Amino acid sequence: MGHKIRGDETQIPWIETPPYKTTSTHGRNERRGHRFPKKSHLSAVSSRVRSPLSPPPTRIDRVLMAAPTPNGNPTVSSLTTTVPVEAVLFDIDGTLCDSDPLHHVAFQEMLLEIGYNNGVPIDDEFFIKNIAGRSDVEAAQNLFPDWELEKGLKFLEEKEAKYRSLAKERLEPVKGLGKVVQWVKDHGYKCAAVTNAPRINAELMISLLGLSDFFQAVIVGGECEKPKPAPYPYLKAIKELQVSAEHTFIFEDSASGIRAGVAAGIPVIGVATRNPEKSLLEAGATLLIKDYEDPKLWAALEEIDGMEAKLKKGSV
């Protein structure tokens, strides 16, 4: 008898509210419920709102407050508040490379072998809701709610091996990736890859894309206290790079990853390679782009360039 498909269980980090459900994860009990960003992770954002008792604005503050927005009002935008930029962080799957179709094929083939969903192949909607951007634990629980967790994780390990064999032959970068990588290099910004993928996958994809020397750090969600959508992977990245959340921004393609960045207090650019644009915006993306050749991205980066040039000249 095949396994039945279960609906999506979206979670938002990281303050829990009832109802709680207790599950066993690697031998320990864990409460799961509705979650919201902790107040501490929002401090970087709230600190940018000036009160009447605040000290006079600095030269950097005046540049940020003068930043134009689409309606022409001189207000602070989420990306321009990162000036002067210190670091740029990238997710990997779906952000650096268009890997989701390869993951989908690997899952489809292996699930069909075990008669999953009565032999009906999983479709794009199911893949996006239950697998894309999820940690291995989440994906295993979504796919196999009636299985022991260890059995589900073993299935995912075998699936990852199949994915790596496909990636070696068919992995392609997201359109325009080389251009944005060069922009980061030209500016001398620090950078890290932050992913929920297993380290062996992450390092393979980075190598296949020719980016092994580009990243100063590779942060894996499974090696953190909790993976995305928790903020810990992104908080670990800025700690390792020795930069601040206030002067960093992120490229992410999944709602789960965007929630992680937002919870860490870092602006996130959503890359709409495969996931629905609505879900990325609802997760809190500051800017939504189709790929790295999107004119909206380069308008935002040029704005950052202009503001940083003014700061260097001391003209503000």
Secondary structure as UniProt FT lines:
FT   STRAND          15..25
FT   TURN            26..27
FT   STRAND          28..36
FT   HELIX           39..42
FT   HELIX           43..46
FT   TURN            47..48
FT   TURN            52..53
FT   HELIX           59..65
FT   TURN            70..71
FT   TURN            78..79
FT   HELIX           80..82
FT   STRAND          87..90
FT   TURN            94..96
FT   HELIX           100..113
FT   TURN            114..115
FT   HELIX           116..119
FT   HELIX           124..130
FT   TURN            131..133
FT   HELIX           136..143
FT   TURN            145..146
FT   HELIX           149..170
FT   TURN            175..176
FT   HELIX           177..187
FT   STRAND          190..195
FT   HELIX           199..208
FT   TURN            209..210
FT   TURN            212..214
FT   STRAND          217..220
FT   HELIX           221..223
FT   TURN            228..229
FT   HELIX           232..241
FT   HELIX           245..247
FT   STRAND          248..252
FT   HELIX           255..263
FT   TURN            264..265
FT   STRAND          268..271
FT   HELIX           277..282
FT   TURN            283..284
FT   STRAND          287..289
FT   TURN            292..293
FT   HELIX           295..313
//
